[in-house]
């Protein structure tokens, strides 16, 4: 398996049709939120790993986390 990682983001106050490549991402969160994000990432990895066809597969943190709040930025993972 080839390792792959790219990060993309939309800037909060700069409308854009497509996300921009990011050189790094900073997550500012309390420990419980970090654990929820970690759980989401692990569950997404398991789902992607078990899929027969990964093309187009993605998941949104806002759809999976009961603690989601409307003022949080979404975290989207896309299968490579």
KAQUI-V473181 format. One line per field, one symbol per residue. ss: DSSP state (@ for helix, = for strand, . for the rest). psi: psi as a letter, one per 30 degrees, with the letter a starting at -180 (. if undefined). A space follows every 50 residues. Layout:
ss->???
psi->???
//
This chain:
ss->.......==..........==.........@@@@@@@@@@@@@@@@@@@@ .......===@@@@...........===..
psi->kkkkkkkllkkegjkkfklkkkflkkjjlleeeeeeeeeeeeeeeeeeef kejfkfklkkefffkfgkkfgkkljkkkk.
//
